[in-house]
C-alpha cells in the first residue's frame, strides 16, 4: 500500500506542480505526518522532491522528472479518463484505486497528448446524480470494510461469511460461496451459492462480512453475463410480479420503462403508438405506473388492471362532476365563528 501511495504522491506533484502537505494529505486520504514521512522516503530513494518555504510554499519536483507510456494513444487515454469520470467509480469500493490509476494514466501520456486528453475528458459527463427532471439517482451505500472483505473473498475464491438483512427478516449470519460481483444502475449485487443453491445478495443489505480461509465451491471459469441473465429471468418469473400488455404514446415510452421491472416484447402499431409487454412488481405497481401517463397509455391486459384503472377514473370523474366546489369546503373559519355568534 505504501508503494502505491508514494507513486501517487509523485504523480500528484507531476500534474499539479507545487502542493502543500495538507493538500497532499487530503488527496491521498492520510495524515499530514504520513505525507512528510513519505516525502523523506522519496528523497532518500533519489526522487528529486524539494520543499519551498514561505506563505505560498509546498513540495515540488525538479522539472523534467517523469516517465512516459508511449503505447497509449489519445483515444485510448480519453476512453480511460471518461470512464474514470463516471459516478460508477465507487463500485465495489474501488474509487480510490481508480483515482490513483487515472493519475498514472495522465502522467504517463506523452506531453503532446496529456493536455488535450485531459481537456477532452472534461467534455464528457457519465451518469450524473440527477436526470433532466431533477430526479436524484439513489446509490446504494456499502461500508468500505464490508466491501473490502467481500471483494477479497470473490477474488481469492474463498468462502464468505455475511451478516445479511433480507427484506422483512431479522439480519442473520450465513456462509456462502461467492461467484462474482455485479453493479446495475448504481446498485451492487453479490452472486453466490449457498449449500449448492443459487443466491443473489444486494450489497447494501450486507451489514458485515468476513473472508474465510476455506476454498469456495465454485467453477474455475465463470460467465457472469450469462448467470446474471438467468437469475434476472428467475426473479421476474417469481413472487407477485404481473405481466401487462400496454399501448403507449412513443413520446412517453421512456417514462413508462422507468417504472417497469422488465420489457418482454415491443412492436410498433399502425397508428404510430407502441405495443409493449411489461413486467411490474405487482398489480398496484402497474396501476400506479399507467395512471401517471393519463391518456398517453392504455392497458390492454389483464382485464383486472383495466377494471382498476376504469374504477379509479370513474371515482375522479364523480368527484369533479360538479363544476363548482362544494360550499362547505370553502367556508372560512372566521365566517363560521361569526355566524355562530350571531345565532
Backbone as numpy.savetxt, mean C-alpha at the origin, in Angstrom:
# Nx Ny Nz CAx CAy CAz Cx Cy Cz
25.57 -4.60 8.89 24.75 -3.39 8.89 25.61 -2.13 8.89
26.71 -2.14 9.67 27.52 -0.93 9.74 28.18 -0.65 8.39
28.60 -1.70 7.68 29.23 -1.50 6.38 28.26 -0.81 5.42
26.99 -1.25 5.43 25.98 -0.61 4.57 25.80 0.85 4.97
25.81 1.11 6.27 25.63 2.48 6.74 26.79 3.37 6.31
27.99 2.85 6.36 29.16 3.63 5.94 29.09 3.97 4.46
28.66 3.00 3.66 28.50 3.26 2.23 27.44 4.33 2.01
26.32 4.24 2.73 25.25 5.23 2.59 25.74 6.61 3.01
26.56 6.67 4.04 27.09 7.96 4.50 27.94 8.60 3.41
28.80 7.80 2.79 29.64 8.32 1.70 28.78 8.81 0.54
27.75 8.04 0.19 26.89 8.42 -0.94 26.10 9.69 -0.64
25.66 9.85 0.59 24.96 11.09 0.96 25.88 12.29 0.78
27.12 12.17 1.20 28.07 13.28 1.04 28.39 13.50 -0.43
28.45 12.44 -1.20 28.71 12.58 -2.64 27.59 13.34 -3.33
26.37 13.05 -2.96 25.23 13.61 -3.68 24.81 14.99 -3.17
25.07 15.28 -1.89 24.59 16.54 -1.32 25.72 17.50 -0.94
26.96 17.04 -1.05 28.05 17.93 -0.66 28.20 17.95 0.85
28.35 19.13 1.41 28.56 19.27 2.85 27.25 19.06 3.61
27.30 18.21 4.64 26.13 17.94 5.48 26.57 17.94 6.93
25.68 18.39 7.80 25.98 18.40 9.23 25.80 17.00 9.81
26.36 16.79 10.98 26.21 15.50 11.65 24.75 15.22 11.97
24.00 16.26 12.36 22.58 16.08 12.67 21.79 15.63 11.44
22.09 16.25 10.28 21.40 15.88 9.05 21.72 14.44 8.66
22.99 14.07 8.77 23.38 12.70 8.45 22.69 11.70 9.39
22.58 12.07 10.66 21.93 11.19 11.63 20.47 10.95 11.27
19.79 12.02 10.83 18.38 11.87 10.44 18.24 10.99 9.21
19.09 11.19 8.23 19.02 10.41 7.00 19.31 8.93 7.24
20.26 8.66 8.12 20.67 7.28 8.37 19.91 6.63 9.52
19.06 7.44 10.19 18.24 6.94 11.30 19.10 6.38 12.43
20.15 7.12 12.78 21.02 6.77 13.90 21.26 8.02 14.73
22.03 7.88 15.81 22.35 9.03 16.65 23.51 9.83 16.06
23.63 11.09 16.51 24.74 11.92 16.06 26.08 11.32 16.49
26.12 10.72 17.66 27.36 10.09 18.14 27.78 8.96 17.21
26.81 8.19 16.72 27.13 7.11 15.79 27.70 7.66 14.49
27.14 8.78 14.02 27.66 9.41 12.80 29.11 9.83 12.99
29.44 10.43 14.13 30.81 10.87 14.38 31.77 9.68 14.42
31.32 8.57 15.00 32.17 7.38 15.01 32.36 6.84 13.59
31.31 6.90 12.78 31.43 6.42 11.40 32.37 7.30 10.59
32.33 8.61 10.84 33.23 9.53 10.15 34.68 9.18 10.47
34.94 8.89 11.74 36.30 8.51 12.15 36.72 7.21 11.47
35.78 6.25 11.38 36.10 4.97 10.73 36.41 5.17 9.26
35.67 6.03 8.58 35.93 6.29 7.16 37.30 6.94 6.96
37.62 7.90 7.82 38.91 8.56 7.73 40.05 7.57 7.94
39.87 6.67 8.92 40.91 5.68 9.19 41.07 4.71 8.02
39.98 4.49 7.25 40.03 3.57 6.11 40.54 4.24 4.85
40.86 5.56 4.94 41.42 6.26 3.78 40.42 7.01 2.94
39.16 7.04 3.36 38.16 7.82 2.63 38.38 9.30 2.94
38.54 10.14 1.91 38.89 11.56 2.14 37.70 12.39 2.63
37.24 12.18 3.84 36.19 12.97 4.44 36.80 13.93 5.43
36.36 15.18 5.42 36.94 16.18 6.31 35.83 17.04 6.90
36.14 17.70 7.99 35.17 18.55 8.69 35.45 20.01 8.39
34.37 20.77 8.20 34.46 22.23 8.04 33.81 22.87 9.25
34.55 23.69 9.94 34.05 24.32 11.16 33.24 25.57 10.84
32.55 26.08 11.84 31.81 27.32 11.69 30.32 27.12 11.59
29.62 28.25 11.46 28.17 28.24 11.45 27.59 27.38 10.34
28.21 27.42 9.17 27.71 26.65 8.03 28.60 25.44 7.75
29.22 24.95 8.79 30.13 23.83 8.63 29.43 22.49 8.52
30.24 21.45 8.49 29.71 20.10 8.37 30.80 19.18 7.87
30.40 18.07 7.29 31.35 17.11 6.75 31.21 17.05 5.24
32.33 16.83 4.57 32.34 16.77 3.11 33.45 15.84 2.65
33.37 15.45 1.38 34.40 14.62 0.75 35.25 15.48 -0.16
36.50 15.10 -0.32 37.33 15.80 -1.29 36.74 15.63 -2.68
36.75 16.66 -3.52 36.19 16.57 -4.87 36.83 15.43 -5.67
36.00 14.77 -6.47 36.51 13.72 -7.34 36.47 12.33 -6.77
36.08 12.20 -5.50 36.02 10.85 -4.90 34.70 10.21 -5.28
34.75 9.18 -6.15 33.53 8.52 -6.60 33.88 7.23 -7.33
32.87 6.41 -7.55 32.97 5.24 -8.44 31.83 5.34 -9.43
31.96 4.69 -10.57 30.92 4.75 -11.59 30.49 3.35 -11.99
29.19 3.23 -12.26 28.64 1.98 -12.77 28.25 2.24 -14.22
29.18 2.01 -15.14 28.97 2.41 -16.53 27.99 1.50 -17.26
27.64 0.33 -16.70 26.74 -0.58 -17.38 25.28 -0.18 -17.26
24.95 0.84 -16.47 23.57 1.26 -16.26 23.27 2.45 -17.15
22.34 2.28 -18.11 22.03 3.41 -18.99 20.96 4.31 -18.39
20.64 5.38 -19.10 19.73 6.39 -18.57 18.35 5.83 -18.28
17.78 5.08 -19.22 16.43 4.56 -19.04 16.37 3.52 -17.91
17.43 2.71 -17.77 17.47 1.74 -16.69 17.49 2.43 -15.33
18.31 3.47 -15.23 18.37 4.23 -13.97 17.05 4.92 -13.69
16.44 5.47 -14.75 15.16 6.16 -14.59 14.08 5.19 -14.09
14.08 3.97 -14.62 13.10 2.98 -14.17 13.27 2.67 -12.69
14.51 2.52 -12.24 14.76 2.24 -10.83 14.35 3.40 -9.95
14.67 4.62 -10.38 14.35 5.79 -9.56 12.84 6.02 -9.50
12.15 5.79 -10.61 10.69 5.95 -10.60 10.05 4.91 -9.69
10.55 3.68 -9.74 10.02 2.62 -8.87 10.28 2.96 -7.41
11.43 3.52 -7.14 11.78 3.87 -5.77 11.00 5.04 -5.22
10.35 5.81 -6.11 9.56 6.96 -5.65 8.16 6.56 -5.22
7.75 5.32 -5.48 6.39 4.89 -5.18 6.18 4.72 -3.68
4.90 4.83 -3.26 4.61 4.63 -1.84 4.82 3.18 -1.44
4.90 2.29 -2.43 5.13 0.90 -2.13 6.51 0.61 -1.58
7.35 1.65 -1.44 8.69 1.44 -0.93 8.68 0.86 0.49
7.57 1.03 1.21 7.49 0.50 2.56 7.05 -0.96 2.61
6.77 -1.54 1.43 6.31 -2.92 1.40 7.32 -3.86 2.04
6.81 -4.70 2.93 7.61 -5.74 3.59 8.73 -5.16 4.44
8.61 -3.90 4.86 9.60 -3.32 5.76 10.93 -3.03 5.12
10.97 -2.82 3.80 12.23 -2.60 3.10 12.43 -1.16 2.67
11.69 -0.22 3.28 11.79 1.17 2.87 13.18 1.74 3.02
13.84 1.51 4.15 15.18 2.04 4.38 16.18 1.43 3.42
16.04 0.13 3.17 16.95 -0.54 2.24 16.80 0.01 0.83
15.54 0.31 0.43 15.31 0.85 -0.89 15.91 2.25 -1.01
15.74 3.07 0.02 16.32 4.41 0.01 17.84 4.35 -0.15
18.46 3.42 0.55 19.91 3.25 0.45 20.30 2.81 -0.96
19.52 1.88 -1.53 19.82 1.40 -2.88 19.69 2.51 -3.91
18.68 3.38 -3.74 18.51 4.48 -4.68 19.69 5.45 -4.63
20.22 5.68 -3.43 21.40 6.55 -3.32 22.57 5.94 -4.07
22.72 4.62 -3.98 23.82 3.95 -4.67 23.65 4.03 -6.18
22.41 3.88 -6.63 22.14 3.96 -8.07 22.51 5.33 -8.60
22.04 6.37 -7.92 22.33 7.73 -8.38 23.82 8.01 -8.37
24.50 7.61 -7.31 25.92 7.90 -7.19 26.73 7.13 -8.23
26.26 5.95 -8.61 27.03 5.12 -9.53 26.87 5.52 -10.98
25.90 6.38 -11.29 25.68 6.80 -12.67 26.83 7.66 -13.17
27.15 7.57 -14.46 28.11 8.51 -15.03 27.62 9.94 -14.85
28.52 10.88 -14.78 28.19 12.27 -14.49 27.14 12.83 -15.44
27.24 12.50 -16.75 26.32 13.08 -17.72 24.92 12.48 -17.64
24.75 11.36 -16.93 23.43 10.75 -16.77 22.78 11.10 -15.44
23.61 11.42 -14.43 23.10 11.51 -13.07 22.06 12.62 -12.91
22.38 13.81 -13.38 21.47 14.94 -13.18 20.18 14.76 -13.97
20.29 14.31 -15.23 19.08 14.18 -16.05 18.17 13.07 -15.54
18.75 11.97 -15.06 17.93 10.88 -14.56 17.21 11.29 -13.28
17.90 11.97 -12.38 17.28 12.41 -11.13 16.16 13.40 -11.41
16.38 14.31 -12.35 15.36 15.30 -12.68 14.15 14.62 -13.32
14.40 13.67 -14.21 13.30 12.99 -14.89 12.46 12.19 -13.90
13.10 11.57 -12.93 12.36 10.78 -11.94 11.41 11.64 -11.14
11.73 12.93 -10.98 10.85 13.84 -10.23 9.58 14.14 -11.00
9.56 13.81 -12.31 8.37 14.07 -13.14 7.36 12.92 -13.05
7.70 11.87 -12.35 6.81 10.72 -12.22 6.32 10.62 -10.78
5.02 10.37 -10.62 4.45 10.13 -9.29 3.65 8.84 -9.36
4.07 7.87 -8.58 3.42 6.55 -8.59 2.60 6.37 -7.33
1.30 6.07 -7.49 0.41 5.79 -6.35 0.48 6.86 -5.26
-0.01 8.08 -5.54 -0.05 9.10 -4.49 -1.01 8.71 -3.38
-0.97 9.44 -2.28 -1.77 9.07 -1.11 -3.26 9.31 -1.30
-3.64 10.18 -2.24 -5.06 10.43 -2.51 -5.31 10.39 -4.01
-6.57 10.08 -4.41 -6.90 10.10 -5.82 -7.50 11.47 -6.18
-8.05 11.59 -7.39 -8.57 12.89 -7.84 -9.78 13.35 -7.04
-10.45 12.43 -6.36 -11.60 12.79 -5.53 -11.20 13.04 -4.09
-9.89 13.16 -3.85 -9.35 13.43 -2.50 -9.65 12.30 -1.53
-9.87 11.09 -2.06 -10.05 9.94 -1.19 -8.69 9.42 -0.78
-8.43 9.40 0.50 -7.14 8.96 0.99 -7.03 7.44 0.92
-5.91 6.98 0.41 -5.67 5.55 0.33 -5.17 5.06 1.68
-5.77 3.99 2.16 -5.42 3.46 3.46 -4.34 2.39 3.29
-3.24 2.56 3.99 -2.14 1.60 3.92 -2.07 0.82 5.21
-1.96 -0.51 5.08 -1.80 -1.34 6.26 -0.48 -1.02 6.96
-0.50 -1.03 8.29 0.70 -0.78 9.06 1.11 -2.06 9.79
2.39 -2.39 9.68 2.96 -3.56 10.36 4.22 -3.09 11.08
4.39 -3.51 12.32 5.57 -3.08 13.07 6.83 -3.60 12.40
7.90 -2.80 12.51 9.16 -3.18 11.88 9.72 -4.49 12.40
9.61 -4.70 13.71 10.13 -5.94 14.30 9.38 -7.16 13.78
8.06 -7.05 13.73 7.25 -8.16 13.23 7.56 -8.45 11.77
7.64 -7.39 10.95 7.89 -7.58 9.53 9.26 -8.20 9.30
10.24 -7.81 10.10 11.59 -8.38 9.95 11.58 -9.88 10.21
10.89 -10.30 11.27 10.82 -11.72 11.60 10.11 -12.51 10.49
9.02 -11.96 9.99 8.28 -12.63 8.92 9.15 -12.74 7.67
9.78 -11.65 7.30 10.61 -11.65 6.09 11.77 -12.64 6.21
12.41 -12.67 7.36 13.53 -13.59 7.56 13.10 -15.05 7.42
11.96 -15.37 8.01 11.48 -16.76 7.93 11.14 -17.15 6.50
10.53 -16.23 5.76 10.18 -16.50 4.36 11.44 -16.75 3.54
12.44 -15.90 3.70 13.65 -16.02 2.89 14.54 -17.19 3.32
14.57 -17.47 4.62 15.41 -18.56 5.12 14.76 -19.92 4.98
13.45 -19.94 4.74 12.75 -21.21 4.64 12.56 -21.88 5.99
12.35 -21.05 7.03 12.14 -21.58 8.38 10.66 -21.48 8.77
10.25 -22.29 9.70 8.90 -22.18 10.24 8.75 -20.83 10.95
7.51 -20.38 11.02 7.23 -19.06 11.60 6.10 -19.18 12.61
6.29 -18.57 13.77 5.26 -18.54 14.81 4.68 -17.13 14.83
3.38 -17.00 14.63 2.74 -15.69 14.58 1.61 -15.58 15.59
1.46 -14.39 16.13 0.33 -14.07 17.01 -0.67 -13.33 16.13
-1.72 -14.03 15.70 -2.59 -13.53 14.66 -3.98 -13.20 15.18
-4.50 -12.04 14.75 -5.83 -11.59 15.16 -6.79 -11.75 13.98
-7.37 -12.91 13.83 -8.34 -13.13 12.77 -9.61 -12.34 13.06
-10.34 -11.98 12.00 -11.55 -11.18 12.16 -12.56 -11.86 13.07
-12.99 -11.14 14.11 -14.00 -11.66 15.02 -13.52 -12.73 15.96
-12.20 -12.92 16.06 -11.68 -13.95 16.95 -10.64 -13.37 17.90
-10.43 -14.06 18.99 -9.40 -13.64 19.94 -8.02 -13.97 19.36
-7.07 -13.04 19.40 -5.73 -13.32 18.86 -5.12 -14.54 19.53
-4.46 -15.37 18.74 -3.79 -16.53 19.31 -2.56 -16.88 18.48
-1.67 -17.64 19.10 -0.43 -18.03 18.43 -0.68 -19.25 17.55
0.01 -19.29 16.42 -0.05 -20.45 15.54 1.28 -20.56 14.79
1.68 -21.77 14.46 2.93 -22.01 13.74 2.61 -22.38 12.30
3.28 -21.70 11.36 2.98 -21.90 9.95 4.26 -22.15 9.17
4.10 -22.66 7.96 5.20 -22.83 7.01 5.07 -21.74 5.96
5.89 -20.69 6.02 5.73 -19.56 5.10 6.16 -19.90 3.68
5.39 -19.42 2.70 5.69 -19.65 1.29 6.19 -18.38 0.61
5.51 -17.26 0.86 5.93 -16.02 0.22 5.11 -14.85 0.72
5.48 -13.65 0.25 4.81 -12.41 0.63 4.23 -11.75 -0.61
3.05 -11.18 -0.47 2.37 -10.51 -1.57 1.86 -9.17 -1.07
1.98 -8.13 -1.91 1.40 -6.83 -1.57 0.44 -6.43 -2.68
-0.78 -6.05 -2.30 -1.83 -5.66 -3.25 -2.49 -4.39 -2.73
-2.39 -3.31 -3.51 -3.01 -2.04 -3.13 -2.64 -1.64 -1.70
-1.35 -1.70 -1.42 -0.80 -1.30 -0.12 -1.25 -2.19 1.03
-1.73 -3.38 0.73 -2.04 -4.36 1.76 -1.13 -5.56 1.57
-0.48 -5.99 2.65 0.45 -7.09 2.56 -0.15 -8.38 3.07
0.23 -9.50 2.46 -0.28 -10.80 2.84 0.87 -11.80 2.93
0.75 -12.71 3.89 1.67 -13.83 4.02 0.97 -15.08 3.50
1.56 -15.70 2.48 1.04 -16.96 1.98 1.79 -18.07 2.69
1.06 -19.02 3.26 1.68 -20.08 4.06 0.80 -21.31 4.03
1.29 -22.35 4.67 0.47 -23.53 4.93 0.53 -23.81 6.43
-0.53 -24.41 6.93 -0.58 -24.77 8.35 -1.14 -26.17 8.45
-0.30 -27.07 8.95 -0.68 -28.49 9.00 -1.06 -29.01 7.61
-0.35 -28.50 6.60 -0.58 -28.95 5.23 -1.71 -28.27 4.51
-2.43 -27.35 5.18 -3.57 -26.67 4.57 -3.18 -25.24 4.18
-3.63 -24.80 2.99 -3.31 -23.45 2.53 -3.89 -22.41 3.48
-3.09 -21.40 3.78 -3.53 -20.30 4.64 -2.99 -18.98 4.07
-3.82 -17.93 4.17 -3.42 -16.58 3.76 -3.66 -15.65 4.93
-2.61 -14.97 5.38 -2.70 -14.10 6.55 -2.43 -12.65 6.15
-3.31 -11.77 6.60 -3.09 -10.34 6.35 -2.04 -9.83 7.33
-0.99 -9.20 6.82 0.14 -8.83 7.66 -0.24 -7.83 8.75
-1.20 -6.96 8.48 -1.58 -5.97 9.49 -2.24 -6.61 10.70
-2.66 -7.87 10.57 -3.28 -8.57 11.69 -2.30 -9.47 12.43
-1.04 -9.48 11.98 0.00 -10.22 12.68 0.54 -9.31 13.78
0.21 -9.60 15.02 0.58 -8.73 16.14 2.02 -8.95 16.58
2.54 -10.14 16.37 3.92 -10.46 16.73 4.33 -11.68 15.93
5.64 -11.86 15.75 6.12 -12.99 14.97 7.47 -13.43 15.49
7.77 -14.71 15.29 9.04 -15.27 15.74 9.50 -16.32 14.73
10.67 -16.07 14.15 11.26 -17.06 13.24 11.78 -18.24 14.06
11.42 -19.45 13.66 11.85 -20.66 14.36 13.02 -21.31 13.62
13.83 -22.10 14.31 14.98 -22.72 13.65 14.61 -23.90 12.75
13.42 -24.47 12.93 13.03 -25.63 12.13 12.80 -25.25 10.66
13.14 -26.19 9.77 12.95 -25.96 8.34 11.47 -26.05 7.98
11.01 -25.09 7.19 9.60 -25.07 6.77 9.34 -26.17 5.75
8.14 -26.73 5.80 7.72 -27.74 4.83 7.12 -27.02 3.63
7.94 -26.86 2.60 7.47 -26.14 1.40 8.34 -26.56 0.22
7.84 -26.39 -1.02 8.63 -26.75 -2.20 9.81 -25.80 -2.38
10.85 -26.29 -3.05 12.04 -25.46 -3.27 11.76 -24.32 -4.23
10.91 -24.56 -5.21 10.55 -23.51 -6.18 9.07 -23.20 -6.03
8.71 -21.95 -6.29 7.33 -21.54 -6.06 6.91 -20.52 -7.12
5.65 -20.60 -7.55 5.06 -19.65 -8.48 4.02 -18.84 -7.71
4.47 -17.73 -7.12 3.57 -16.94 -6.27 2.38 -16.39 -7.06
2.61 -16.01 -8.32 1.51 -15.46 -9.12 0.40 -16.48 -9.28
0.77 -17.74 -9.56 -0.24 -18.79 -9.72 -0.95 -19.06 -8.39
-0.17 -19.14 -7.31 -0.76 -19.41 -6.00 -1.74 -18.31 -5.61
-1.36 -17.06 -5.88 -2.24 -15.94 -5.52 -3.54 -16.00 -6.31
-3.46 -16.33 -7.60 -4.68 -16.44 -8.41 -5.59 -17.53 -7.87
-5.00 -18.66 -7.51 -5.80 -19.78 -7.00 -6.47 -19.42 -5.67
-5.72 -18.77 -4.78 -6.31 -18.43 -3.48 -7.34 -17.32 -3.63
-7.14 -16.41 -4.58 -8.14 -15.37 -4.84 -9.44 -16.00 -5.31
-9.33 -17.00 -6.20 -10.53 -17.68 -6.69 -11.25 -18.40 -5.56
-10.50 -19.03 -4.66 -11.11 -19.71 -3.52 -11.82 -18.72 -2.61
-11.19 -17.57 -2.41 -11.79 -16.55 -1.55 -13.11 -16.04 -2.13
-13.11 -15.81 -3.44 -14.30 -15.25 -4.08 -15.45 -16.24 -4.14
-15.15 -17.52 -4.05 -16.21 -18.53 -4.15 -16.75 -18.94 -2.79
-16.24 -18.36 -1.71 -16.68 -18.76 -0.37 -17.46 -17.67 0.33
-17.91 -17.98 1.55 -18.59 -17.00 2.40 -19.94 -16.58 1.85
-20.32 -15.32 2.12 -21.61 -14.79 1.70 -21.50 -13.98 0.41
-20.43 -14.14 -0.35 -20.23 -13.36 -1.56 -21.38 -13.56 -2.53
-21.68 -12.52 -3.28 -22.80 -12.56 -4.22 -22.31 -12.14 -5.60
-22.76 -12.85 -6.63 -22.43 -12.50 -8.01 -23.60 -11.73 -8.60
-23.29 -10.60 -9.24 -24.32 -9.68 -9.73 -24.08 -9.38 -11.20
-25.16 -9.38 -11.99 -25.10 -8.97 -13.40 -25.60 -7.54 -13.48
-24.80 -6.66 -14.09 -25.07 -5.23 -14.05 -24.88 -4.61 -15.42
-25.73 -3.62 -15.74 -25.50 -2.72 -16.87 -25.03 -1.39 -16.29
-23.99 -0.81 -16.90 -23.46 0.43 -16.35 -23.03 1.38 -17.46
-23.25 2.65 -17.22 -22.75 3.70 -18.10 -21.22 3.66 -18.09
-20.57 3.59 -19.26 -19.10 3.50 -19.29 -18.41 4.60 -18.49
-19.05 5.77 -18.39 -18.44 6.87 -17.64 -18.35 6.57 -16.15
-19.16 5.62 -15.66 -19.16 5.27 -14.23 -18.54 3.90 -13.98
-17.93 3.33 -15.00 -17.36 1.98 -14.85 -16.36 1.90 -13.70
-15.41 2.83 -13.65 -14.37 2.76 -12.62 -14.96 2.94 -11.22
-15.99 3.80 -11.10 -16.63 3.98 -9.80 -17.23 2.66 -9.31
-17.81 1.90 -10.23 -18.42 0.63 -9.86 -17.34 -0.41 -9.51
-16.29 -0.46 -10.31 -15.23 -1.44 -10.07 -14.49 -1.17 -8.77
-14.44 0.09 -8.36 -13.77 0.42 -7.10 -14.46 -0.22 -5.90
-15.76 -0.52 -6.04 -16.51 -1.06 -4.91 -16.66 -2.58 -4.97
-16.39 -3.18 -6.13 -16.58 -4.62 -6.30 -15.35 -5.39 -5.84
-15.56 -6.64 -5.46 -14.43 -7.50 -5.10 -13.70 -8.01 -6.33
-14.46 -8.33 -7.38 -13.84 -8.90 -8.58 -14.75 -8.72 -9.78
-14.14 -8.71 -10.96 -14.86 -8.67 -12.23 -14.73 -10.04 -12.87
-15.85 -10.71 -13.07 -15.82 -12.06 -13.66 -15.99 -12.04 -15.16
-16.73 -11.06 -15.69 -16.93 -10.96 -17.14 -17.33 -9.52 -17.48
-17.03 -9.13 -18.72 -17.37 -7.77 -19.17 -17.52 -7.78 -20.68
-18.59 -7.13 -21.17 -18.79 -7.03 -22.62 -19.63 -5.80 -22.93
-19.39 -5.17 -24.09 -20.18 -3.99 -24.47 -21.55 -4.39 -24.99
-22.52 -3.47 -24.84 -23.85 -3.68 -25.37 -24.09 -2.75 -26.54
-25.16 -2.99 -27.30 -25.43 -2.24 -28.53 -25.62 -0.75 -28.27
-26.17 -0.39 -27.09 -26.44 1.01 -26.81 -25.23 1.75 -26.23
-24.07 1.07 -26.17 -22.87 1.72 -25.67 -22.59 1.47 -24.20
-23.57 0.94 -23.47 -23.35 0.61 -22.07 -22.55 -0.69 -21.96
-22.12 -0.99 -20.75 -21.34 -2.20 -20.51 -22.14 -3.17 -19.64
-22.01 -4.44 -19.95 -22.62 -5.49 -19.13 -21.48 -6.19 -18.38
-21.57 -6.20 -17.06 -20.53 -6.78 -16.23 -21.09 -7.82 -15.28
-20.30 -8.83 -15.02 -20.61 -9.81 -13.98 -19.61 -9.57 -12.85
-20.11 -9.15 -11.69 -19.26 -8.71 -10.59 -19.52 -9.54 -9.33
-18.51 -9.56 -8.49 -18.65 -10.20 -7.18 -18.58 -9.14 -6.10
-19.54 -9.18 -5.16 -19.56 -8.26 -4.03 -19.47 -9.05 -2.73
-19.15 -8.33 -1.66 -18.98 -8.98 -0.36 -20.24 -9.71 0.07
-21.38 -9.05 -0.09 -22.67 -9.66 0.23 -23.76 -8.83 -0.43
-25.02 -9.17 -0.21 -26.12 -8.48 -0.88 -26.23 -7.02 -0.45
-25.96 -6.72 0.83 -26.02 -5.33 1.29 -24.94 -4.50 0.63
-23.76 -5.08 0.47 -22.66 -4.39 -0.20 -23.04 -4.09 -1.65
-23.62 -5.05 -2.35 -24.01 -4.86 -3.75 -25.08 -3.77 -3.87
-26.07 -3.82 -2.97 -27.14 -2.81 -3.01 -26.57 -1.41 -2.78
-25.69 -1.27 -1.80 -25.07 0.03 -1.52 -24.28 0.53 -2.73
-23.48 -0.36 -3.37 -22.63 0.05 -4.48 -23.45 0.54 -5.67
-24.52 -0.16 -5.99 -25.33 0.23 -7.14 -26.17 1.46 -6.84
-26.58 1.63 -5.59 -27.37 2.80 -5.22 -26.55 4.08 -5.43
-25.24 4.01 -5.22 -24.40 5.18 -5.39 -24.39 5.70 -6.83
-24.66 4.82 -7.78 -24.58 5.20 -9.20 -25.90 5.69 -9.75
-26.94 5.68 -8.93 -28.25 6.20 -9.35 -28.69 5.55 -10.66
-29.05 6.36 -11.67 -29.56 5.82 -12.93 -28.44 5.45 -13.91
-27.20 5.56 -13.48 -26.08 5.20 -14.36 -25.76 3.71 -14.30
-26.52 2.96 -13.52 -26.32 1.52 -13.44 -27.66 0.83 -13.21
-27.75 -0.40 -13.69 -28.97 -1.19 -13.50 -28.60 -2.62 -13.15
-29.11 -3.11 -12.06 -28.90 -4.51 -11.67 -29.85 -5.39 -12.48
-29.30 -6.38 -13.17 -30.11 -7.28 -13.98 -30.42 -8.57 -13.23
-29.51 -8.98 -12.37 -29.68 -10.20 -11.57 -28.71 -10.13 -10.39
-29.12 -10.75 -9.28 -30.32 -11.58 -9.05 -31.55 -10.71 -8.81
-32.71 -11.34 -8.89 -33.97 -10.63 -8.72 -34.09 -10.02 -7.33
-33.52 -10.69 -6.33 -33.61 -10.17 -4.96 -32.94 -8.81 -4.84
-31.86 -8.60 -5.59 -31.18 -7.31 -5.55 -32.02 -6.25 -6.25
-32.64 -6.59 -7.37 -33.53 -5.65 -8.07 -34.68 -5.24 -7.15
-35.23 -6.21 -6.42 -36.35 -5.91 -5.52 -35.90 -4.98 -4.39
-34.72 -5.19 -3.84 -34.22 -4.35 -2.76 -34.02 -2.92 -3.25
-33.46 -2.77 -4.44 -33.24 -1.42 -4.99 -34.58 -0.75 -5.31
-35.54 -1.51 -5.83 -36.86 -0.94 -6.12 -37.55 -0.48 -4.84
-37.49 -1.29 -3.79 -38.12 -0.92 -2.53 -37.47 0.33 -1.92
-36.16 0.40 -2.05 -35.48 1.59 -1.51 -35.89 2.83 -2.30
-35.94 2.72 -3.63 -36.33 3.85 -4.47 -37.77 4.27 -4.17
-38.65 3.28 -3.96 -40.05 3.59 -3.65 -40.17 4.32 -2.32
-39.37 3.92 -1.34 -39.41 4.59 -0.04 -38.94 6.03 -0.16
-37.93 6.27 -0.96 -37.44 7.64 -1.17 -38.50 8.46 -1.91
-39.12 7.87 -2.93 -40.15 8.59 -3.70 -41.33 8.95 -2.81
-41.71 8.05 -1.92 -42.81 8.34 -1.00 -42.45 9.48 -0.07
-41.23 9.48 0.41 -40.81 10.55 1.33 -40.91 11.92 0.66
-40.58 11.98 -0.63 -40.56 13.26 -1.33 -41.76 13.43 -2.27
-42.80 12.67 -2.05 -43.97 12.77 -2.92 -44.60 14.15 -2.84
-44.66 14.74 -1.63 -45.21 16.09 -1.45 -44.12 17.09 -1.77
-44.39 18.03 -2.66 -43.37 18.99 -3.07 -42.95 19.92 -1.95
-43.80 20.08 -0.92 -43.46 20.96 0.20 -43.10 20.13 1.41
-42.15 20.57 2.22 -41.75 19.80 3.40 -42.86 19.78 4.44
-42.79 18.78 5.31 -43.78 18.69 6.38 -43.68 19.91 7.28
-44.84 20.47 7.62 -44.84 21.71 8.40 -44.19 21.53 9.76
-44.44 20.38 10.40 -43.93 20.20 11.75 -42.42 20.04 11.79
-41.79 19.84 10.60 -40.35 19.70 10.57 -39.65 21.05 10.55
-40.41 22.14 10.29 -39.77 23.43 10.13 -40.35 24.52 11.04
-41.05 24.12 12.07 -41.54 25.09 13.05 -40.41 25.40 14.00
-40.08 26.65 14.13 -38.94 27.02 14.98 -39.28 26.79 16.44
-38.31 26.36 17.24 -38.53 26.14 18.67 -39.05 27.40 19.36
-38.57 28.58 18.91 -38.99 29.82 19.57 -40.47 30.06 19.37
-40.97 29.85 18.11 -42.39 30.06 17.85 -43.25 29.10 18.66
-42.78 27.87 18.77 -43.53 26.87 19.53 -43.70 27.31 20.97
-42.64 27.85 21.60 -42.74 28.32 22.99 -43.69 29.50 23.09
-43.62 30.43 22.09 -44.50 31.60 22.14 -45.96 31.19 22.05
-46.25 30.24 21.15 -47.63 29.79 21.01 -48.10 29.10 22.28
-47.20 28.32 22.90 -47.59 27.64 24.13 -47.91 28.62 25.23
-47.13 29.72 25.33 -47.41 30.74 26.35 -48.70 31.49 26.06
-48.96 31.71 24.76 -50.21 32.40 24.42 -51.41 31.55 24.75
-51.26 30.22 24.61 -52.35 29.32 24.94 -52.59 29.28 26.43
